[in-house]
């Protein structure tokens, strides 16, 4: 599987770096590079792409404004020198957010995330079969309501992979999307059933049902690695021991 991509940045050196990085990844095919959002808009009218590397701070039209203007959005990795734009980026469901100067290993992790997501979506194409009914359980019945983007959204607990704290915000990473809400971590933890969720770090709450593996001080959850904080280690490891055979 190949992913076609477009890099947009008003800094020529940044575009040179992106060209070099992309050329090293076998599954990426660079379609074009653009120095402005308006130029990128013209390219996308001619040819749709799978992945957009998008700088945020650009003249005339910012990367965020450009992305908001698109009706059909590709996967997006934001690139910027300004970390304060992270919330804007994730609110638009960006796959990742790369802070300049971008190390190659961090770039590789981001594009692997896009590749894995695309591969999973292809594997999940619906078949002409009837759904198999499942018995209700505490995991499948539960849901919460969260305020985000001037709406109150219903989120099924079974769909939450993990929750990430970001200053005064939380980012709920679900199976299909990211949701940003102005909530403290402690408050949202109070609403989650303790048999299904655990706070493993001051910045992370994980769904116990979605954990793939645990290695030393990290939890592997799909393509994401979650650190285990020292003050949360003892209680979390007690839960792990209770599940050991």
TORTIKOL-723780 format. One record per residue (C-alpha): residue in three letters; residue number from 1; chain; x, y, z. Coordinates in Angstrom, 3 decimals, always signed. Each point is the difference from the previous one (the first is absolute). Layout:
// TORTIKOL-723780
<type: ALA&seq: NUM&mol: A&x: X&y: Y&z: Z>
...
//
This chain:
// TORTIKOL-723780
<type: UNK&seq: 1&mol: A&x: +0.000&y: +0.000&z: +0.000>
<type: UNK&seq: 2&mol: A&x: +1.304&y: +3.438&z: -1.009>
<type: UNK&seq: 3&mol: A&x: -1.075&y: +3.353&z: +1.427>
<type: UNK&seq: 4&mol: A&x: +0.083&y: +3.055&z: -2.248>
<type: UNK&seq: 5&mol: A&x: +1.002&y: +3.132&z: +1.875>
<type: UNK&seq: 6&mol: A&x: +0.315&y: +3.772&z: -0.301>
<type: UNK&seq: 7&mol: A&x: +2.284&y: +2.240&z: +2.091>
<type: UNK&seq: 8&mol: A&x: -1.036&y: +3.618&z: +0.651>
<type: UNK&seq: 9&mol: A&x: +2.371&y: +2.481&z: +1.662>
<type: UNK&seq: 10&mol: A&x: +1.037&y: +3.595&z: -0.692>
<type: UNK&seq: 11&mol: A&x: +3.606&y: -0.740&z: +1.048>
<type: UNK&seq: 12&mol: A&x: +2.133&y: -1.430&z: -2.862>
<type: UNK&seq: 13&mol: A&x: +2.361&y: -1.743&z: +2.435>
<type: UNK&seq: 14&mol: A&x: -2.917&y: -1.724&z: +1.728>
<type: UNK&seq: 15&mol: A&x: -1.237&y: -1.274&z: -3.367>
<type: UNK&seq: 16&mol: A&x: +3.488&y: -1.294&z: -0.838>
<type: UNK&seq: 17&mol: A&x: +0.029&y: -1.964&z: +3.250>
<type: UNK&seq: 18&mol: A&x: -3.450&y: -1.439&z: -0.695>
<type: UNK&seq: 19&mol: A&x: +1.057&y: -1.054&z: -3.509>
<type: UNK&seq: 20&mol: A&x: +3.039&y: -1.756&z: +1.430>
<type: UNK&seq: 21&mol: A&x: -1.961&y: -1.761&z: +2.760>
<type: UNK&seq: 22&mol: A&x: -2.809&y: -1.095&z: -2.333>
<type: UNK&seq: 23&mol: A&x: +2.493&y: -1.424&z: -2.511>
<type: UNK&seq: 24&mol: A&x: +1.288&y: -2.371&z: +2.703>
<type: UNK&seq: 25&mol: A&x: -3.433&y: -1.566&z: +0.655>
<type: UNK&seq: 26&mol: A&x: -0.883&y: -2.756&z: -2.514>
<type: UNK&seq: 27&mol: A&x: -3.785&y: +0.321&z: +0.384>
<type: UNK&seq: 28&mol: A&x: -0.109&y: +3.814&z: -0.486>
<type: UNK&seq: 29&mol: A&x: -0.337&y: +1.572&z: -3.442>
<type: UNK&seq: 30&mol: A&x: +0.528&y: +3.773&z: -0.085>
<type: UNK&seq: 31&mol: A&x: -2.379&y: +1.582&z: -2.499>
<type: UNK&seq: 32&mol: A&x: +1.091&y: +3.611&z: +0.443>
<type: UNK&seq: 33&mol: A&x: +1.241&y: +2.657&z: +2.413>
<type: UNK&seq: 34&mol: A&x: -1.659&y: +3.393&z: +0.482>
<type: UNK&seq: 35&mol: A&x: +1.136&y: +3.218&z: +1.636>
<type: UNK&seq: 36&mol: A&x: -3.521&y: +1.221&z: +0.855>
<type: UNK&seq: 37&mol: A&x: -3.447&y: -1.305&z: +0.850>
<type: UNK&seq: 38&mol: A&x: -1.441&y: +1.599&z: -3.145>
<type: UNK&seq: 39&mol: A&x: +2.502&y: -1.869&z: -2.165>
<type: UNK&seq: 40&mol: A&x: -0.876&y: -3.232&z: +1.812>
<type: UNK&seq: 41&mol: A&x: -3.685&y: +0.636&z: -0.616>
<type: UNK&seq: 42&mol: A&x: +0.690&y: +0.109&z: -3.728>
<type: UNK&seq: 43&mol: A&x: +1.918&y: -3.296&z: +0.155>
<type: UNK&seq: 44&mol: A&x: -2.777&y: -1.753&z: +1.929>
<type: UNK&seq: 45&mol: A&x: -2.582&y: +1.088&z: -2.570>
<type: UNK&seq: 46&mol: A&x: +1.976&y: -1.892&z: -2.642>
<type: UNK&seq: 47&mol: A&x: +0.914&y: -3.076&z: +2.038>
<type: UNK&seq: 48&mol: A&x: -1.184&y: -1.357&z: +3.348>
<type: UNK&seq: 49&mol: A&x: +2.709&y: -1.245&z: +2.362>
<type: UNK&seq: 50&mol: A&x: +0.156&y: -2.361&z: +2.981>
<type: UNK&seq: 51&mol: A&x: +2.234&y: +1.978&z: +2.356>
<type: UNK&seq: 52&mol: A&x: +0.572&y: +3.713&z: +0.487>
<type: UNK&seq: 53&mol: A&x: +3.068&y: +1.390&z: +1.810>
<type: UNK&seq: 54&mol: A&x: -1.238&y: +3.455&z: +0.967>
<type: UNK&seq: 55&mol: A&x: +1.779&y: +2.947&z: +1.602>
<type: UNK&seq: 56&mol: A&x: -2.288&y: +2.086&z: +2.228>
<type: UNK&seq: 57&mol: A&x: +1.511&y: +3.496&z: +0.043>
<type: UNK&seq: 58&mol: A&x: -0.110&y: +1.203&z: -3.626>
<type: UNK&seq: 59&mol: A&x: -0.882&y: +3.355&z: -1.625>
<type: UNK&seq: 60&mol: A&x: -3.437&y: +0.690&z: -1.548>
<type: UNK&seq: 61&mol: A&x: -1.540&y: -3.249&z: +1.242>
<type: UNK&seq: 62&mol: A&x: +1.193&y: -2.025&z: +2.981>
<type: UNK&seq: 63&mol: A&x: +0.207&y: -3.773&z: -0.124>
<type: UNK&seq: 64&mol: A&x: -2.944&y: -0.266&z: +2.414>
<type: UNK&seq: 65&mol: A&x: -2.160&y: +2.340&z: -2.111>
<type: UNK&seq: 66&mol: A&x: +0.972&y: -1.913&z: -3.132>
<type: UNK&seq: 67&mol: A&x: -0.926&y: -3.347&z: +1.501>
<type: UNK&seq: 68&mol: A&x: -3.328&y: +1.360&z: +1.251>
<type: UNK&seq: 69&mol: A&x: -0.796&y: +1.096&z: -3.557>
<type: UNK&seq: 70&mol: A&x: +0.381&y: -3.511&z: -1.435>
<type: UNK&seq: 71&mol: A&x: -3.162&y: -2.012&z: -0.555>
<type: UNK&seq: 72&mol: A&x: +1.791&y: -3.324&z: -0.433>
<type: UNK&seq: 73&mol: A&x: +2.978&y: -0.165&z: +2.368>
<type: UNK&seq: 74&mol: A&x: +3.017&y: -2.300&z: -0.409>
<type: UNK&seq: 75&mol: A&x: +1.962&y: -1.272&z: +2.973>
<type: UNK&seq: 76&mol: A&x: +1.910&y: +2.982&z: +1.423>
<type: UNK&seq: 77&mol: A&x: +3.297&y: +0.338&z: +1.853>
<type: UNK&seq: 78&mol: A&x: +0.564&y: +3.560&z: +1.186>
<type: UNK&seq: 79&mol: A&x: +3.549&y: +1.395&z: -0.027>
<type: UNK&seq: 80&mol: A&x: +0.763&y: +3.192&z: +1.889>
<type: UNK&seq: 81&mol: A&x: +2.482&y: +1.789&z: +2.216>
<type: UNK&seq: 82&mol: A&x: -2.741&y: +1.112&z: +2.406>
<type: UNK&seq: 83&mol: A&x: -1.169&y: -2.585&z: +2.587>
<type: UNK&seq: 84&mol: A&x: -2.932&y: +2.204&z: +1.078>
<type: UNK&seq: 85&mol: A&x: -1.822&y: -1.013&z: -3.175>
<type: UNK&seq: 86&mol: A&x: -0.264&y: -3.640&z: +1.068>
<type: UNK&seq: 87&mol: A&x: -3.566&y: +0.321&z: +1.273>
<type: UNK&seq: 88&mol: A&x: -1.132&y: +1.548&z: -3.308>
<type: UNK&seq: 89&mol: A&x: +1.654&y: -2.839&z: -1.873>
<type: UNK&seq: 90&mol: A&x: -1.546&y: -2.821&z: +2.013>
<type: UNK&seq: 91&mol: A&x: -3.442&y: +1.640&z: -0.036>
<type: UNK&seq: 92&mol: A&x: +0.074&y: -0.531&z: -3.776>
<type: UNK&seq: 93&mol: A&x: +0.787&y: -3.693&z: +0.509>
<type: UNK&seq: 94&mol: A&x: +3.589&y: +0.235&z: -1.207>
<type: UNK&seq: 95&mol: A&x: +1.812&y: -3.334&z: +0.168>
<type: UNK&seq: 96&mol: A&x: +3.073&y: +1.573&z: +1.555>
<type: UNK&seq: 97&mol: A&x: +1.756&y: +3.268&z: +0.797>
<type: UNK&seq: 98&mol: A&x: +3.711&y: +0.397&z: -0.767>
<type: UNK&seq: 99&mol: A&x: +1.967&y: +2.775&z: +1.661>
<type: UNK&seq: 100&mol: A&x: +2.867&y: +1.545&z: -1.994>
<type: UNK&seq: 101&mol: A&x: +2.831&y: -0.775&z: -0.295>
<type: UNK&seq: 102&mol: A&x: -1.454&y: -3.430&z: -0.753>
<type: UNK&seq: 103&mol: A&x: +2.223&y: -3.009&z: +0.824>
<type: UNK&seq: 104&mol: A&x: -0.223&y: -2.797&z: -2.556>
<type: UNK&seq: 105&mol: A&x: -0.984&y: -2.622&z: +2.597>
<type: UNK&seq: 106&mol: A&x: -2.942&y: +2.174&z: +1.085>
<type: UNK&seq: 107&mol: A&x: -1.017&y: +0.455&z: -3.662>
<type: UNK&seq: 108&mol: A&x: +0.205&y: -3.766&z: -0.521>
<type: UNK&seq: 109&mol: A&x: -2.241&y: -0.672&z: +2.995>
<type: UNK&seq: 110&mol: A&x: -2.618&y: +2.436&z: -1.340>
<type: UNK&seq: 111&mol: A&x: -0.134&y: -1.454&z: -3.519>
<type: UNK&seq: 112&mol: A&x: -0.093&y: -3.551&z: +1.351>
<type: UNK&seq: 113&mol: A&x: -3.066&y: +1.046&z: +1.980>
<type: UNK&seq: 114&mol: A&x: -1.665&y: +1.217&z: -3.211>
<type: UNK&seq: 115&mol: A&x: +0.946&y: -3.212&z: -1.815>
<type: UNK&seq: 116&mol: A&x: -1.363&y: -2.177&z: +2.789>
<type: UNK&seq: 117&mol: A&x: -3.249&y: +1.963&z: +0.136>
<type: UNK&seq: 118&mol: A&x: -0.440&y: -0.257&z: -3.785>
<type: UNK&seq: 119&mol: A&x: +0.742&y: -3.727&z: +0.090>
<type: UNK&seq: 120&mol: A&x: -2.564&y: -0.556&z: +2.766>
<type: UNK&seq: 121&mol: A&x: -2.637&y: +1.952&z: -1.915>
<type: UNK&seq: 122&mol: A&x: +0.578&y: -2.153&z: -3.073>
<type: UNK&seq: 123&mol: A&x: -0.258&y: -3.169&z: +2.070>
<type: UNK&seq: 124&mol: A&x: -3.213&y: +1.278&z: +1.584>
<type: UNK&seq: 125&mol: A&x: -1.910&y: +0.483&z: -3.266>
<type: UNK&seq: 126&mol: A&x: -3.548&y: -1.297&z: +0.593>
<type: UNK&seq: 127&mol: A&x: -0.933&y: -3.458&z: -1.291>
<type: UNK&seq: 128&mol: A&x: -3.476&y: -1.106&z: -1.085>
<type: UNK&seq: 129&mol: A&x: -0.713&y: -1.869&z: +3.209>
<type: UNK&seq: 130&mol: A&x: -2.392&y: +0.668&z: +2.831>
<type: UNK&seq: 131&mol: A&x: +1.497&y: +1.271&z: +3.262>
<type: UNK&seq: 132&mol: A&x: +0.368&y: -2.538&z: +2.780>
<type: UNK&seq: 133&mol: A&x: -1.952&y: +1.071&z: +3.069>
<type: UNK&seq: 134&mol: A&x: +1.983&y: +0.264&z: +3.212>
<type: UNK&seq: 135&mol: A&x: -1.204&y: -0.362&z: +3.525>
<type: UNK&seq: 136&mol: A&x: -0.145&y: +3.285&z: +1.935>
<type: UNK&seq: 137&mol: A&x: +2.658&y: +0.605&z: +2.616>
<type: UNK&seq: 138&mol: A&x: +1.180&y: +2.881&z: +2.159>
<type: UNK&seq: 139&mol: A&x: +2.615&y: +0.755&z: -2.643>
<type: UNK&seq: 140&mol: A&x: -2.431&y: +0.240&z: -2.949>
<type: UNK&seq: 141&mol: A&x: -2.874&y: +1.754&z: +1.791>
<type: UNK&seq: 142&mol: A&x: +1.943&y: +2.923&z: +1.440>
<type: UNK&seq: 143&mol: A&x: +0.324&y: +3.469&z: -1.470>
<type: UNK&seq: 144&mol: A&x: +0.796&y: +3.555&z: +1.029>
<type: UNK&seq: 145&mol: A&x: -0.923&y: +3.433&z: -1.327>
<type: UNK&seq: 146&mol: A&x: +2.842&y: +2.446&z: -0.721>
<type: UNK&seq: 147&mol: A&x: -0.161&y: +3.629&z: -1.117>
<type: UNK&seq: 148&mol: A&x: +2.166&y: +0.702&z: -3.062>
<type: UNK&seq: 149&mol: A&x: -0.190&y: +2.426&z: -2.927>
<type: UNK&seq: 150&mol: A&x: -3.153&y: +1.660&z: +1.402>
<type: UNK&seq: 151&mol: A&x: -1.802&y: -3.348&z: +0.084>
<type: UNK&seq: 152&mol: A&x: -0.725&y: -2.639&z: +2.619>
<type: UNK&seq: 153&mol: A&x: +1.262&y: -3.281&z: -1.418>
<type: UNK&seq: 154&mol: A&x: -0.952&y: -3.495&z: +1.092>
<type: UNK&seq: 155&mol: A&x: +3.060&y: -2.273&z: +0.188>
<type: UNK&seq: 156&mol: A&x: -0.289&y: -3.738&z: +0.530>
<type: UNK&seq: 157&mol: A&x: +2.493&y: -1.180&z: +2.602>
<type: UNK&seq: 158&mol: A&x: +0.900&y: -3.065&z: -2.065>
<type: UNK&seq: 159&mol: A&x: +1.266&y: +2.329&z: -2.764>
<type: UNK&seq: 160&mol: A&x: +2.468&y: +1.901&z: +2.213>
<type: UNK&seq: 161&mol: A&x: +3.607&y: -1.165&z: -0.393>
<type: UNK&seq: 162&mol: A&x: +1.651&y: +2.468&z: +2.350>
<type: UNK&seq: 163&mol: A&x: -0.357&y: +3.544&z: +1.306>
<type: UNK&seq: 164&mol: A&x: +2.862&y: +2.482&z: -0.119>
<type: UNK&seq: 165&mol: A&x: +0.275&y: +3.071&z: +2.233>
<type: UNK&seq: 166&mol: A&x: +1.204&y: +3.213&z: -1.668>
<type: UNK&seq: 167&mol: A&x: +0.123&y: +2.895&z: +2.494>
<type: UNK&seq: 168&mol: A&x: -3.664&y: +0.966&z: +0.532>
<type: UNK&seq: 169&mol: A&x: -1.222&y: -2.332&z: -2.762>
<type: UNK&seq: 170&mol: A&x: -0.412&y: -3.716&z: -0.451>
<type: UNK&seq: 171&mol: A&x: +0.260&y: -1.837&z: -3.310>
<type: UNK&seq: 172&mol: A&x: -2.206&y: -3.086&z: -0.186>
<type: UNK&seq: 173&mol: A&x: +1.589&y: -2.404&z: -2.476>
<type: UNK&seq: 174&mol: A&x: -2.734&y: -2.309&z: -1.249>
<type: UNK&seq: 175&mol: A&x: +0.010&y: -2.737&z: -2.615>
<type: UNK&seq: 176&mol: A&x: -1.156&y: +2.390&z: -2.717>
<type: UNK&seq: 177&mol: A&x: +0.928&y: +3.559&z: +1.066>
<type: UNK&seq: 178&mol: A&x: +1.558&y: +2.393&z: +2.508>
<type: UNK&seq: 179&mol: A&x: -2.214&y: +2.262&z: +2.113>
<type: UNK&seq: 180&mol: A&x: +1.347&y: +3.015&z: +1.900>
<type: UNK&seq: 181&mol: A&x: -1.897&y: +1.295&z: +3.008>
<type: UNK&seq: 182&mol: A&x: +0.674&y: +2.635&z: +2.647>
<type: UNK&seq: 183&mol: A&x: +0.078&y: -2.392&z: +2.958>
<type: UNK&seq: 184&mol: A&x: +2.453&y: -0.836&z: +2.794>
<type: UNK&seq: 185&mol: A&x: +1.279&y: -3.578&z: +0.104>
<type: UNK&seq: 186&mol: A&x: -1.335&y: -0.562&z: +3.517>
<type: UNK&seq: 187&mol: A&x: -3.558&y: +0.900&z: -0.948>
<type: UNK&seq: 188&mol: A&x: -0.187&y: -2.316&z: -2.987>
<type: UNK&seq: 189&mol: A&x: +1.578&y: -2.829&z: +2.018>
<type: UNK&seq: 190&mol: A&x: -2.872&y: +0.299&z: +2.486>
<type: UNK&seq: 191&mol: A&x: -2.473&y: -0.821&z: -2.796>
<type: UNK&seq: 192&mol: A&x: +1.838&y: -3.103&z: -1.230>
<type: UNK&seq: 193&mol: A&x: -0.607&y: -3.466&z: +1.500>
<type: UNK&seq: 194&mol: A&x: +3.119&y: -1.153&z: +1.847>
<type: UNK&seq: 195&mol: A&x: -0.384&y: -3.560&z: -1.281>
<type: UNK&seq: 196&mol: A&x: +0.440&y: +1.300&z: -3.561>
<type: UNK&seq: 197&mol: A&x: +2.464&y: +2.902&z: +0.301>
<type: UNK&seq: 198&mol: A&x: +3.174&y: +0.774&z: +1.919>
<type: UNK&seq: 199&mol: A&x: +2.017&y: +3.154&z: +0.423>
<type: UNK&seq: 200&mol: A&x: +3.586&y: -1.086&z: -0.664>
<type: UNK&seq: 201&mol: A&x: +1.680&y: +3.398&z: -0.244>
<type: UNK&seq: 202&mol: A&x: -0.871&y: +3.560&z: +0.968>
<type: UNK&seq: 203&mol: A&x: -0.657&y: +0.603&z: -3.714>
<type: UNK&seq: 204&mol: A&x: -1.566&y: -3.330&z: -1.025>
<type: UNK&seq: 205&mol: A&x: -3.056&y: -2.136&z: +0.722>
<type: UNK&seq: 206&mol: A&x: -0.176&y: -3.306&z: -1.895>
<type: UNK&seq: 207&mol: A&x: -2.796&y: -2.403&z: -0.841>
<type: UNK&seq: 208&mol: A&x: +0.911&y: -3.307&z: +1.607>
<type: UNK&seq: 209&mol: A&x: -1.871&y: -1.849&z: -2.757>
<type: UNK&seq: 210&mol: A&x: +2.220&y: +1.389&z: -2.773>
<type: UNK&seq: 211&mol: A&x: +3.445&y: -0.703&z: +1.503>
<type: UNK&seq: 212&mol: A&x: +2.098&y: -2.163&z: -2.337>
<type: UNK&seq: 213&mol: A&x: +3.154&y: -0.432&z: +2.073>
<type: UNK&seq: 214&mol: A&x: +1.979&y: +1.380&z: +2.950>
<type: UNK&seq: 215&mol: A&x: +3.771&y: +0.339&z: -0.070>
<type: UNK&seq: 216&mol: A&x: +2.005&y: +1.518&z: +2.852>
<type: UNK&seq: 217&mol: A&x: -1.375&y: +3.522&z: +0.395>
<type: UNK&seq: 218&mol: A&x: -2.183&y: +0.134&z: -3.100>
<type: UNK&seq: 219&mol: A&x: -3.392&y: -1.229&z: -1.151>
<type: UNK&seq: 220&mol: A&x: -0.491&y: -0.887&z: -3.665>
<type: UNK&seq: 221&mol: A&x: -3.463&y: +0.848&z: -1.204>
<type: UNK&seq: 222&mol: A&x: -0.408&y: -0.493&z: -3.741>
<type: UNK&seq: 223&mol: A&x: +2.748&y: +2.171&z: -1.537>
<type: UNK&seq: 224&mol: A&x: +0.241&y: +2.242&z: +3.076>
<type: UNK&seq: 225&mol: A&x: +2.459&y: -0.368&z: +2.883>
<type: UNK&seq: 226&mol: A&x: -1.227&y: +1.382&z: +3.342>
<type: UNK&seq: 227&mol: A&x: +2.468&y: +0.657&z: +2.852>
<type: UNK&seq: 228&mol: A&x: -0.741&y: -1.346&z: +3.476>
<type: UNK&seq: 229&mol: A&x: +0.603&y: +2.702&z: +2.626>
<type: UNK&seq: 230&mol: A&x: +1.900&y: -0.936&z: +3.134>
<type: UNK&seq: 231&mol: A&x: -2.801&y: +1.043&z: +2.348>
<type: UNK&seq: 232&mol: A&x: -2.539&y: -2.114&z: -1.927>
<type: UNK&seq: 233&mol: A&x: +2.181&y: -3.080&z: -0.544>
<type: UNK&seq: 234&mol: A&x: -0.833&y: -1.924&z: +3.176>
<type: UNK&seq: 235&mol: A&x: -3.792&y: +0.066&z: -0.375>
<type: UNK&seq: 236&mol: A&x: +0.164&y: -0.758&z: -3.722>
<type: UNK&seq: 237&mol: A&x: +2.380&y: -2.933&z: +0.451>
<type: UNK&seq: 238&mol: A&x: -2.299&y: -1.425&z: +2.676>
<type: UNK&seq: 239&mol: A&x: -2.735&y: -0.110&z: -2.636>
<type: UNK&seq: 240&mol: A&x: +2.402&y: -1.686&z: -2.449>
<type: UNK&seq: 241&mol: A&x: +0.952&y: -2.621&z: +2.594>
<type: UNK&seq: 242&mol: A&x: -3.689&y: -0.739&z: +0.631>
<type: UNK&seq: 243&mol: A&x: -0.358&y: -0.922&z: -3.692>
<type: UNK&seq: 244&mol: A&x: +3.205&y: -2.086&z: -0.256>
<type: UNK&seq: 245&mol: A&x: -0.292&y: -3.739&z: -0.583>
//
